[in-house]
Amino acid sequence: MDNVLCDELLQEIFIRLPPSSQPAPSSSVPLVSKRWLRLYRESRTALSLRLAPSATLIPALSSLLSNYPSVSSLSLVLSSDPSSRTFSDNLLLLLCSHCARLRTLKFLAGPVSDFSLLSLSRTCTHMTHLTVSLSRPLGFNWVVSLSSLKELSVLVSSGDCAEGEFRGNSDYGVLESVELEAELGLESLCLSGVCRDDWGVSWLWRSCKKLRKLQLKGCEGIGDGGSYASFGRCLKGLQEVELRTCRSIVDGVLVKLAENCESLSSLLLYDGGSRDSLLHFISNCRCDLRKLDLRLPLDFKNDHLFALSLNCRNMSSLRLQSCCLVTGDGLRTFGIAMNGGLQELALINCDVVEREPGLLATLGQHLGQLRKLDLSYNEMLPDKELIAMLASCSQLIGLRLRGCKGLTDPAIVSICRRCKLLESVDLVQCCGIGEKAVESLVLNSPRLRQLQVEESKFSDAARTRASHKFIEVVAA
């Protein structure tokens, strides 16, 4: 058979093999023969590497990459910071010489220079997704040369963000505004670690006219000396915004979103906000907000839920994590206002679930069309509260109960009886649910495709049945 199959046909077979995240044929392919090993490497289009910096890394990596000429997606991460930026630049230049077909690159091997990024743009002309680390002062002029780039993620290397410290050079702002005004094709932008006085960022705000998704992580400013004048110019077409641990800029960003965004449908806000600015956004936004994901333990209250009930009646997803100041009145008002249109509800580690008996039953009655429900880490959630809600939620396809230590086997009996459409269930850290209940879930859930549970709770009978039904079991 090995002699009958030509190289091209073997490579086509290798491409179609399932990934080797589980025991699968692809994990054994390189062991068959040297020919198969060579063809398997030549057919690989994706490669993920985590390496330790050393004096021999660059020649060793060069030898490795020479065996993978078809790689179009590469992730390269160093386990520790390199000793100098020169080392990072040399690594990136090495990729330029070996991986001309790259379309997706995650390069987290230390900050790199504009020169090496320009070399990357000249070699990898079809690059569409790039993740990279930069040091100050920030410059983004090299982005112009990556004409096919659609998604850019930048991690600014750590350093003090002292108030008033200048983060550019004296001619940089003039150069940006006069000579290099551009209209980039970027549709998704993620910035991490930006400070108030990182002046180079203002050029991005002025040049990104086609943004659909914006992510800011751990940012203490938006650059441009704290001015929002340039920032507002990239917001009009945004559809998704994520703000993670950006307390010092949340107020200004939310105000600008309310003023400029007409297409925004999804907002994520974690660990840092202002009650007033969030309320202002909800009450004054001109967009049709569909998805809201919040982790604001002290900044989200009933007033916000009431405002959502009045102004965001087309919402399809509400996710709340550790929002300890909301009460049953706020959630009931919201549930009634949604009029059965909500598709996803998450109340993760929200003690109102345990604090107010009967709340889940009421929500279930008003949200009977829910498709996904997440009640994770409500440790004292009792069986009767979950059972009462599931009586009205027969359309569920996804159910997450991770960390609900108060649930026991009767809850699983109710799930099997009421939720015949379930495709995904998470029961990790549900110590009150035993092996027999898990087995019953596998046997009596006709559409189940994924189950997350501890290995010790998965019996031989459940394993056999899961194999026959092609259920993916993610063992904790």
N, C-alpha and C positions, 0 to 999 in steps of 0.2 A: 504493500500500500504506500509506503514511504517513497518508493521509486515512481509510482504512478502519479502522485500529486506533484505538480510543478510548483515553483517558488511562489508565483503570483496567487495560485489557488490556496496554498497554505497560509499565506499572509492574510488573504480575505477571510479565511476561517478564524484566524487568530483575532482579527479585528472584531468579529461578531461574538466571540466568547464573552460570557458574563464576567464582571469584575471579580477579583480574587479576595474581596473583603471577608468572604466565607470560604470554607473548603470548596473549591470549584476547579474545573478542568484547567483554567488559565494558570493556576498556581503550579501545575505540574508540567506545563508545556516546555519550559526551558530545560527540563531534566531529561528529555527524550534523547536528544542528540545534539552535537555541535551545530548541525545544520538548523535544527529547530530553534536552538538558542539564538543563532544569528538572525533568522527570519523573524522570530518573535520580537527581538530588540528593534529591528528595522521597521516593524509594523506599529510599534508603540507611538501613539500621538500625545500621550500625557505622562508626565513624570513629576514626582514629588520627592524632594530631597531635604533632609535635615542633617546638617554637617557641623563638625567642630572646626573652628579656624586653626590652621597649622601651616608650617612652612611648606609642607608637601601637598597641601590641599589643591592648589591651582593645577599642577601637572597631573594629579590624580583625577581631578574633575575633567580636565581636557581629554584624558584617555577614556573616561566613562562616556562623555557626551559624544565622542566620535562613533560610538556604537548605536546611537539613537538619532539617525539623520532625519526622521520624520516627525520629531517632537514639535507640536504646535501649542501645547499648554505645559508650562513649567512653573513649579513652586520650589524656590530655593530659600531656605531659612537656616541661619547660623545659630547654634546652641548658645553662643556667647558673643559679645561684641568683639569685632576685630580690633587690632591694636592701632590701626590708622585708616583714614578714608582712602588712602592709596590702595590698600588691600581690597576694599569694597569695589573701587573703580576697576581694578584689574579683574576681579571676578565678573563684573558686568561686561567688560570688554571681551572676556573669554566667551561669554554667552553669545555676544554679537558674532564672533567668528565661527561658532559651531551651530547656532540655532536660528538660521535666517528665516525659517518658516513660522517663527513664534507669532501667535495671535494673542495669547494670554500669558502674562508673566507676573508672578508674585515674587518679588525680590526683597527679602528682609534679611540682608546680610550687611547691615550698617549703612549709614548715609552715603550717597553718591554725588558726584559733581555734575554740573551742567554739561561738561565736555563728554563724559561717558554716556549721558542720556542722549546727547546729539548723535553720538556714534550709534547708539541703539536705534534711533529714529532713521538713520540712513540705511541700516542693515535690515531691520525688521519693519519693512514698509507697510505690512498688513496688520500691525499690532492694533487690537481693539480693546483689550483690558490690561491695565497696568497698575500694580501695587508696588510702591517704592518708598524709601526713607530718605529725607533730606535734612540738611543742617542749615543753620542760619548763617548769613542772610538768605532769605528765600528768593528764588527766581523761578519763573515758570515759562520763560520764553521758548524753551525747548519743546513745549507742548505743541507749538505751531507746526513743527516738523512732523509730528505724528498725526498725519491727516486723517487716518482711519480710526483714531482713538475714540471710543464711546464711553468707557468707564475708567475713571482715574481715582486711585486711593493713595493718599499721601500721609505718611507718618512723620511729623516733625520731631527730630531727635531731641531728647530731654535737655533742658537748660532753664535757667532762671528767666522769668518773665517780669522783670522789675518794671515798675511803673515809670514811664517816661524814657526808658532805655530805647535808643534808636536801633531798629533791626534791619536797616538797609544801608545802601551807600548814597552819598549825597546827590548823585546824578541819576539814580535808578528810577525815581518817580517820573522825572522828565522824559527819560528814555522810553518808559512804558507808555505814557500818555501820548507822545508825539509820534514815535517811530513804529511801535509794535501793537497798536490797537488792532485786534483781530476778532474774528467770529469763529469760535471753536465749534467742533461738532460734538463735544461732550454731552452725553445724556445723563450720566451719573457721576457725582463727585462726592468723595469722602475725605474729610480733613481731620486729622487727629493732632492735638497738642499745639494749635495755633494760639499766639498771644496777641495782645492788643496792638503792639507796635511792629508786627510783622508786615511791613509795607508791601512786600511783593505779592501778597494775596489779593490786593485791590485790583490788580490787572486781571486776575481770574474772574472776579465778580463782573468786571466790565465786559469780558470777552465771552462769557458763557451765556449765550442767548437761547440755547436749545435744551437746557437742563430739565430733566424730568424727575430726578431723584437727588436729594442733598442729604448728606450725613455729616454731622459735627460731633466729634468725640473728645472729651477732655479738653475742650477749648476754653481759654480764658479771654479770648477776644476774637474779632473777625478781621484783624489786621487794619490797615488804612488808618492807623492812629485812633481807632475806636469809632470812626465815622461810619454811619450806615448809608451814606450817599451812594457809593458804588455798589454796596451789597444789594440794595433794592432792585437793581437793574437785571438781576439774573432770576428773579423769583416768579415772574408772571406765568410761565408755563409749568411750574413745578406740580407734580402729582403726589410725590412722597417726600416727607421730611422726617429725619431722625435726629434727636438731640439727646446725647448721653453725657451726663456729668458735665454740664455746661452752665452751671448756675449763674455765673457772672454775666452771661450774654442772653439768657433765655428771654428776659423781658423785652429787650430790643428786637430780637428775632421774631417773637410772637406778634409784636405790634406790626412789624414789616410784613409778616405773612398775612395778617388781617387786612392790611392796606393793599397788597399787591397780588395775592394769589386768588385766581378764579378757578383754577383747575385742580387744586389740592384735594385729594381724596383719602390720604393716609397720613396720620401724625403719630409719631412715637416720641415720648418724653420720659426719660429716666433720670432719677437721682438729681434733682435740682430744678426748681421752678419758683414761680411766684403765683400765689392765689389770684391776685388781682389781674395780672397779665394774662393768665390762662382763661379767666372768666371773660376778660375783654376780648380775647381771640374767639372764644366760643360764641359770644353774643354778637360780634361784629364781622365775623368772617363772611366773605361773599362766595365761598366755595361750597360744594356739595360733599361734605365730609362723610366718608363711608366707614373708615377704620380708625380707631383711637386706642392706643396702647400706652398705659401710664404706670409708672412705678414712682409714686409721690406720697410717701407715708404721711407727711405733714402738710401737704400743699393741695390736696384734693378733698373737697367737701360736698355736702348736699347741694350747695348753690351751683356747683358745676354740673351736677346731674340734672338739676331743674333747667338750667340753661340748655343743656343737650336735648332735653325733652321738648323744648320750644323751638330750637333752631336747627337741629340735626335729626330730623325724623326719618331720614333715609339711611341711617347707619346700618351696616351689615355686621360689624365686629366691634365689640368693646372688651378690652383686656385691662384688668386692674390687678396690680400686684402690691401687696402690703399697704393698701389704702385704708388706714385704720380709722379715719375720721368720718367716713360715710356711714349712714344708718339705713335701716330697712325702708324708711319713708322715701329716701332719695332713690333707692334702687327700684322700689315698687312704682314710683311715679315714672321713672325711666322706662320700665318694662311695659307699662300701660301705653305710654306714648309711642313705643315702637310698633304697636299694633300687629305683633306677630312677624315683623319683617326682619328681625335680627337673626343672623345666621351663626354667629360665633359669640360665646360669652365665656370669659375667664375671670374668676374671682380667686386669685392665688394668694394664699396666706392673708386673707381678709377676714378678720375676726368677727365681722358682722354676720358671717355665715353661721358661726357657732353661737353668737351672742343673741340672735333673734330667731327663736323657733318658729317654723312655718314660713319663713321668708322664701326658701327655695321652692316650696310647693306653690306659692303665689307667683313667683317668677315663671315657673314651669307652665302655669295656666295661661299666662300672657305671652309666653315665648315658645309656643308649641312647635314652631317651625325651625327650631335650633338644629344646626347640623354638627356643631362642635361645641363641647362643654369641657372646661378645665377648672377643676376645684382643687388643684394640687396644694399640698402643705397646709390644709386646714385639718390639723392633727386630731382635733376632738369631734370632727364631723360624725354624727351617729348614723346608723343604717336608716332609721325611719325618715330622716330629713332627705337623704338622697333618694330613697324609694318613692317618697311623696312627689319629688320633682320629676323623676323618670316616668311616672304614670302619665304625664302629659307630653313627654318628649320622645315620641316614638320614631322621629326622623333622624336621630343622631347617627352620624357616621364616625365620629371621633370622640373619645372619652378619656380624659386624663385625671387620674386619682392619685398620682404619686404623692407619697408622704402622708396620706390620710390614714393615720394609725388606728383611728377609732372604728373603721369599717370592718365588718366581719362577713362570713360566708353568705348570710341572707341577702346582702346587697348584690352579690353576684347572681343569685337566683333571680332577683328582680331584673337585673340587666339582661339576662338570657331571655326572660319572658317578655320584656317590654321593647327591647332595642334590637330588632331583627336585622337592621341595616348596618350595624356596626362593622367598620373596616379596621379601626385602629383603637387599641386600649392600652393604657399605661397603669400598671398596678405595682410599680416598684415602691418599696418601703411601706407597703400596706401590711403590717405585721399581723393583723387580725384575720387576714384572708389566707386560707390554707391550700394545700396541694389539690384536694378533691374539688374545691371550688374552681380553681384554675383549669382543671381537667374538664369540668362541666362547661366552662366558658368556651373552651376550644371545641368541644363536641357539639354544642348547641348554638353556635353563632355561624350561620350559613355563609356570611359575606366577610368574615374576619380575614384580614390579610397581614396584620402586624400586631404583635403582642410583646409588651415589655414587662418582664417579671424576673424575679430571682431564679437562678438556675435550680436551687434546691426545691422550688415549688413546681417544677416541671416534671411530671411523671413520665414513665415510658409510654403509657397509653396516650398521653397528651402529645408527646413528641412524635409518635407514629402518626397520629391523626393530623397533626400540624404539617408533617411532611407530605401526606396525601393531599391535603387541601392547599399546599403551597403557601402556608402561613410563615411569614418571617418572624422568628423569635429573637428578640434582642435581650439577651440575658444580662442581668445586672451583676 
